[in-house]
């Protein structure tokens, strides 16, 4: 799992759609689908319930969404702290 995969996961979770997430991220839809499937395989869990083109988070997907660092959190961690 890498930060790029988490970014893709978060976009799909927020958009509830691979198509809209791909547009937002400026990636090919097939790339987003592949990265989500790889992330699910790496973690050994299903992160989304698929209903046609709509995607909703499973319980484990919700856990990952709310415990993974957001891009804003990563930016804060890169900023030097003032002493």
C-alpha positions as CSV (number, residue, x, y, z in Angstrom):
1,X,0.0,0.0,0.0
2,X,1.3,3.4,-0.9
3,X,0.1,7.0,-0.5
4,X,-1.0,7.1,-4.1
5,X,-3.3,4.1,-3.5
6,X,-4.7,5.8,-0.4
7,X,-5.4,9.0,-2.4
8,X,-7.2,7.0,-5.0
9,X,-9.2,5.1,-2.4
10,X,-10.2,8.3,-0.6
11,X,-11.4,9.9,-3.9
12,X,-13.5,6.9,-4.8
13,X,-15.0,6.8,-1.3
14,X,-15.9,10.5,-1.4
15,X,-17.3,10.4,-5.0
16,X,-18.9,7.0,-4.6
17,X,-17.9,6.4,-8.2
18,X,-14.8,5.3,-10.0
19,X,-15.7,7.4,-13.0
20,X,-16.0,10.7,-11.0
21,X,-12.9,9.8,-8.9
22,X,-10.9,9.2,-12.1
23,X,-12.0,12.6,-13.5
24,X,-11.1,14.3,-10.3
25,X,-7.7,12.7,-10.1
26,X,-7.1,13.1,-13.9
27,X,-6.5,9.4,-14.3
28,X,-7.9,6.7,-16.5
29,X,-10.9,4.9,-15.1
30,X,-9.2,1.6,-15.7
31,X,-6.2,2.7,-13.6
32,X,-8.4,3.7,-10.7
33,X,-10.3,0.4,-10.8
34,X,-7.0,-1.6,-10.9
35,X,-5.5,0.3,-8.0
36,X,-8.6,-0.2,-5.9
37,X,-8.6,-3.9,-6.6
38,X,-4.9,-4.1,-5.8
39,X,-5.4,-2.3,-2.5
40,X,-8.2,-4.7,-1.6
41,X,-5.9,-7.7,-2.5
42,X,-3.0,-6.2,-0.5
43,X,-5.2,-5.7,2.6
44,X,-7.1,-8.9,2.1
45,X,-10.5,-7.2,2.6
46,X,-13.3,-5.8,0.4
47,X,-13.3,-2.1,0.8
48,X,-16.4,-1.3,-1.4
49,X,-19.8,-2.8,-2.1
50,X,-20.3,-2.5,-5.9
51,X,-23.8,-1.8,-7.2
52,X,-23.5,-1.1,-10.9
53,X,-21.5,2.1,-11.2
54,X,-22.2,3.1,-7.6
55,X,-19.7,2.2,-4.9
56,X,-20.3,2.3,-1.2
57,X,-17.9,1.6,1.6
58,X,-17.9,-1.6,3.5
59,X,-17.4,-1.4,7.3
60,X,-13.7,-2.1,6.8
61,X,-13.6,0.5,4.0
62,X,-15.0,3.0,6.4
63,X,-12.4,2.1,9.0
64,X,-9.6,2.7,6.5
65,X,-11.1,6.0,5.3
66,X,-11.3,7.4,8.8
67,X,-8.0,6.2,10.0
68,X,-5.8,6.8,6.9
69,X,-4.0,10.2,6.7
70,X,-5.5,12.8,4.4
71,X,-3.4,14.8,2.0
72,X,-3.8,17.8,4.4
73,X,-2.4,15.7,7.3
74,X,0.6,14.7,5.2
75,X,1.3,18.3,4.3
76,X,1.2,19.3,8.0
77,X,3.7,16.5,8.8
78,X,6.1,17.9,6.2
79,X,6.1,21.4,7.6
80,X,8.9,22.3,9.9
81,X,7.7,22.9,13.4
82,X,8.6,26.3,15.0
83,X,10.7,26.0,18.0
